[in-house]
Amino acid sequence: MKLTKMLSIVLLMLALSVPAFAGKGKVKIAYVEWDCAAASTNVVKAVLQERMGYDVEILPVAAAAMWQALGTGDTDAMVTAWLPVTHAAYLKKVKDKVENLGPIVGGAKLGWAVPSYVTIDSIEQLNANAKKFDDKIIGIDPGAGLMGLSEKVMKEYGLDKFELIEGSGATMTAALGNAIHDKKWVVVTAWSPHWMFGKWDLKYLKDPKKVLGEEEHIDTIVRKGLKKDMPEVYAFLDKFSWKDANQLQMVMAWNQEKGADRYKNAVRFINENKEQVDSWLK
């Protein structure tokens, strides 16, 4: 066989081996390493890749960086904007450079949570029981909107006997799990939907001053110009939503199983909910 013919065959084989999505462009989606954000983001990635043929890069970053990257156009979208309160300050900074496509799920809530066996029911009762909580409020990553609001809670309620501990979503749930195992009192910065409310019997402490806000929704935000640049991607993101918070929490629970792979679970979800996914693509 002549060398030129062999080369042609090799080039043809290489061309056929290139993934179908290679020619449709790349979509960049930012998210924060929260369980709800990771679940939603991976489902969006799965639909864009498996059903629509795009190459998708998902970028885990801090909340401030996520909004900034969207405002500068360095990323195309996110599906984890907590509004109207938690991410309000971030949105204000880039509101003229992004577009809000609306909620993907409602019934979202921020708060401070304790195991149900803890006998207090309000943030107002914390100072009187500080020693039982080891003088600590277990928080998450310092850039999170929830942490900023939690600092306000400390001031508004005069919680001078407590220290707000920075960490991450993973360190917070680990501390919560350890405390519950030992039947100790613990208070954590929390939000729902979240798998921990399915795993453990928890309750939110009442926030009579409403510093942590009331019910919120989680929205899809895209960069300005996405509709023109990638109309098909824009159309899908505009329709993407969960049926309810329980559906999102189901996928979050799958992701907590031993050896779980978030992307594989996202593919499982779109395969098991074909009619719903089809409605996003019409």
C-alpha positions as CSV (number, residue, x, y, z in Angstrom):
1,M,0.0,0.0,0.0
2,K,1.4,3.4,-0.9
3,L,2.4,5.7,1.9
4,T,-0.1,8.4,0.7
5,K,-3.0,6.0,0.8
6,M,-2.0,4.7,4.3
7,L,-1.8,8.3,5.5
8,S,-5.3,9.1,4.0
9,I,-6.7,6.1,5.9
10,V,-5.1,7.1,9.1
11,L,-6.4,10.7,8.8
12,L,-9.9,9.3,8.0
13,M,-9.8,7.1,11.1
14,L,-8.7,10.0,13.3
15,A,-11.5,12.2,11.9
16,L,-14.1,9.6,12.7
17,S,-12.8,9.1,16.2
18,V,-13.2,12.8,17.1
19,P,-16.3,13.3,19.4
20,A,-19.4,14.6,17.7
21,F,-19.4,17.7,19.9
22,A,-16.0,18.9,18.8
23,G,-17.5,20.9,15.9
24,K,-20.3,22.6,17.9
25,G,-18.1,24.8,20.1
26,K,-17.3,24.9,23.8
27,V,-19.6,26.0,26.6
28,K,-18.1,27.1,29.9
29,I,-20.2,26.9,33.1
30,A,-19.1,28.1,36.5
31,Y,-20.3,26.8,39.8
32,V,-19.6,26.8,43.5
33,E,-18.7,23.6,45.2
34,W,-22.0,23.3,46.9
35,D,-23.9,20.0,46.5
36,C,-26.9,21.6,44.9
37,A,-24.8,23.6,42.5
38,A,-22.7,20.6,41.5
39,A,-25.8,18.5,40.8
40,S,-27.5,21.1,38.6
41,T,-24.3,22.0,36.8
42,N,-23.6,18.3,35.9
43,V,-27.1,17.7,34.7
44,V,-26.8,20.8,32.4
45,K,-23.4,19.5,31.2
46,A,-24.8,16.0,30.5
47,V,-27.6,17.4,28.4
48,L,-25.3,19.7,26.4
49,Q,-22.9,17.0,25.7
50,E,-24.9,13.8,25.5
51,R,-28.0,15.2,23.8
52,M,-26.8,18.4,22.1
53,G,-23.3,17.6,21.1
54,Y,-21.4,20.4,22.7
55,D,-18.0,20.3,24.5
56,V,-18.6,21.5,28.1
57,E,-16.1,22.7,30.7
58,I,-17.4,23.2,34.2
59,L,-15.4,25.4,36.5
60,P,-15.6,25.2,40.3
61,V,-14.8,28.6,41.8
62,A,-15.7,30.8,44.7
63,A,-19.0,32.6,44.6
64,A,-17.4,36.1,43.9
65,A,-15.2,34.7,41.1
66,M,-18.2,32.9,39.6
67,W,-20.1,36.1,39.2
68,Q,-17.1,38.1,38.1
69,A,-16.2,35.5,35.4
70,L,-19.8,35.7,34.1
71,G,-19.7,39.5,34.1
72,T,-16.5,39.6,32.1
73,G,-17.7,37.0,29.6
74,D,-15.0,34.5,30.6
75,T,-17.7,31.9,31.3
76,D,-21.1,31.5,29.5
77,A,-23.5,30.6,32.3
78,M,-24.3,29.3,35.7
79,V,-27.3,27.6,37.3
80,T,-26.7,28.5,40.9
81,A,-27.7,32.1,41.6
82,W,-29.5,32.3,44.9
83,L,-31.9,35.2,44.7
84,P,-33.3,37.7,45.7
85,V,-31.1,37.9,48.9
86,T,-28.0,35.7,49.0
87,H,-26.3,36.7,45.8
88,A,-27.9,40.2,45.5
89,A,-24.6,42.0,46.1
90,Y,-22.9,40.0,43.4
91,L,-25.7,40.5,40.9
92,K,-25.7,44.3,41.5
93,K,-22.0,44.5,40.4
94,V,-22.6,42.8,37.0
95,K,-26.3,43.4,36.3
96,D,-25.7,45.2,33.1
97,K,-23.4,42.4,31.8
98,V,-25.6,39.4,32.4
99,E,-29.1,38.1,31.8
100,N,-31.3,36.3,34.3
101,L,-33.2,33.4,32.7
102,G,-35.3,32.8,35.8
103,P,-35.6,30.1,38.4
104,I,-34.6,26.4,38.1
105,V,-36.2,25.6,41.4
106,G,-38.1,27.4,44.2
107,G,-38.4,26.8,47.9
108,A,-34.8,27.5,48.6
109,K,-33.9,28.6,52.1
110,L,-30.9,29.8,54.1
111,G,-30.6,29.4,57.8
112,W,-28.8,28.1,60.8
113,A,-29.7,24.5,61.5
114,V,-29.4,22.2,64.5
115,P,-30.1,18.5,65.1
116,S,-33.7,18.0,66.2
117,Y,-32.6,16.8,69.7
118,V,-31.3,20.3,70.5
119,T,-33.9,21.8,72.8
120,I,-33.7,25.5,71.6
121,D,-35.7,26.8,68.7
122,S,-34.4,30.3,68.0
123,I,-31.2,32.1,67.2
124,E,-32.1,34.4,70.1
125,Q,-31.5,31.5,72.5
126,L,-27.9,30.8,71.4
127,N,-26.0,33.1,73.7
128,A,-27.5,31.5,76.8
129,N,-26.4,28.1,75.6
130,A,-23.0,29.0,74.0
131,K,-21.0,26.4,76.1
132,K,-23.2,23.6,74.9
133,F,-22.3,24.5,71.3
134,D,-18.6,24.8,72.2
135,D,-18.9,28.6,71.4
136,K,-18.9,27.9,67.7
137,I,-21.1,28.4,64.6
138,I,-19.9,25.9,62.0
139,G,-19.7,27.8,58.6
140,I,-18.7,27.2,55.0
141,D,-16.4,28.9,52.5
142,P,-15.7,32.5,53.4
143,G,-16.8,33.9,50.0
144,A,-20.3,32.4,50.2
145,G,-23.2,34.8,50.5
146,L,-24.5,32.7,53.4
147,M,-21.3,33.5,55.4
148,G,-21.8,37.2,54.7
149,L,-25.3,37.0,56.0
150,S,-24.2,34.9,59.0
151,E,-21.7,37.7,60.0
152,K,-24.7,40.0,60.0
153,V,-26.6,37.6,62.2
154,M,-23.7,37.6,64.7
155,K,-24.0,41.4,65.0
156,E,-27.8,41.7,64.9
157,Y,-28.3,39.1,67.6
158,G,-25.2,40.1,69.6
159,L,-23.7,36.7,69.5
160,D,-20.4,37.8,71.2
161,K,-19.9,34.5,72.9
162,F,-19.6,32.7,69.5
163,E,-17.0,32.4,66.8
164,L,-18.1,31.9,63.2
165,I,-15.9,29.1,61.8
166,E,-14.9,29.2,58.1
167,G,-14.6,26.0,56.1
168,S,-16.4,24.5,53.2
169,G,-19.7,22.6,52.6
170,A,-17.8,19.3,53.1
171,T,-16.2,20.3,56.4
172,M,-19.5,21.7,57.7
173,T,-21.4,18.4,57.0
174,A,-18.5,16.4,58.4
175,A,-18.7,18.4,61.7
176,L,-22.5,18.0,61.7
177,G,-22.3,14.3,61.2
178,N,-19.7,13.8,63.9
179,A,-21.7,15.8,66.4
180,I,-24.9,13.8,65.6
181,H,-23.0,10.6,66.0
182,D,-21.9,11.7,69.5
183,K,-25.2,13.3,70.3
184,K,-23.6,16.7,70.8
185,W,-25.1,20.1,70.3
186,V,-24.0,21.8,67.1
187,V,-25.2,24.7,64.9
188,V,-24.3,25.0,61.3
189,T,-24.9,27.5,58.5
190,A,-27.3,25.6,56.3
191,W,-29.4,25.8,53.2
192,S,-32.0,23.7,51.4
193,P,-32.3,22.0,49.1
194,H,-29.5,19.9,50.6
195,W,-29.0,16.1,51.1
196,M,-28.3,16.6,54.8
197,F,-32.0,17.2,55.5
198,G,-32.8,13.8,54.1
199,K,-30.0,12.0,55.9
200,W,-30.5,13.6,59.4
201,D,-33.4,14.9,61.4
202,L,-32.6,18.6,61.5
203,K,-34.5,21.9,62.1
204,Y,-33.8,25.5,61.3
205,L,-33.5,27.9,64.2
206,K,-36.1,30.7,64.0
207,D,-34.7,34.0,62.7
208,P,-37.3,36.5,64.0
209,K,-35.3,39.5,62.6
210,K,-35.2,37.8,59.2
211,V,-31.5,38.6,58.7
212,L,-31.1,35.4,56.7
213,G,-34.0,36.3,54.5
214,E,-37.1,34.3,53.6
215,E,-37.8,31.8,50.9
216,E,-35.5,32.1,47.8
217,H,-35.1,30.6,44.4
218,I,-32.1,29.4,42.4
219,D,-31.8,31.0,39.0
220,T,-29.9,30.5,35.7
221,I,-27.7,33.5,34.8
222,V,-26.0,33.8,31.4
223,R,-23.5,36.3,29.9
224,K,-24.9,39.0,27.6
225,G,-24.5,37.9,24.0
226,L,-25.0,34.2,24.6
227,K,-28.4,34.3,22.8
228,K,-26.7,35.6,19.7
229,D,-23.5,33.5,19.9
230,M,-25.1,30.2,20.9
231,P,-28.9,30.4,20.4
232,E,-29.4,26.6,20.9
233,V,-27.5,26.7,24.2
234,Y,-29.4,29.8,25.3
235,A,-32.8,28.2,24.4
236,F,-32.0,25.1,26.5
237,L,-30.8,27.0,29.5
238,D,-33.9,29.2,29.3
239,K,-36.1,26.1,29.7
240,F,-33.9,24.1,32.1
241,S,-35.6,23.6,35.5
242,W,-36.2,20.9,38.1
243,K,-39.8,19.8,38.8
244,D,-39.3,20.6,42.5
245,A,-36.7,20.7,45.2
246,N,-37.2,17.0,46.0
247,Q,-36.1,16.1,42.5
248,L,-32.9,18.1,42.9
249,Q,-32.3,16.5,46.4
250,M,-32.7,13.1,44.9
251,V,-29.7,13.7,42.5
252,M,-27.8,15.2,45.4
253,A,-28.4,12.1,47.4
254,W,-27.1,9.9,44.6
255,N,-23.9,12.0,44.6
256,Q,-23.4,11.2,48.3
257,E,-23.3,7.4,47.7
258,K,-19.9,5.7,48.1
259,G,-17.9,6.0,44.9
260,A,-20.4,8.2,43.3
261,D,-19.5,10.1,40.1
262,R,-21.5,13.3,39.6
263,Y,-21.4,13.2,35.8
264,K,-22.5,9.6,35.6
265,N,-25.4,10.3,38.0
266,A,-26.3,13.3,35.8
267,V,-26.4,11.0,32.7
268,R,-28.5,8.5,34.7
269,F,-30.9,11.3,35.5
270,I,-31.4,12.4,31.9
271,N,-31.8,8.8,30.8
272,E,-34.4,8.2,33.5
273,N,-36.3,11.4,32.8
274,K,-36.4,11.5,29.0
275,E,-39.7,13.3,28.7
276,Q,-38.6,16.1,31.0
277,V,-35.3,16.5,29.2
278,D,-37.1,16.5,25.9
279,S,-39.3,19.4,27.1
280,W,-36.1,21.4,27.7
281,L,-35.0,20.9,24.1
282,K,-38.2,21.7,22.3
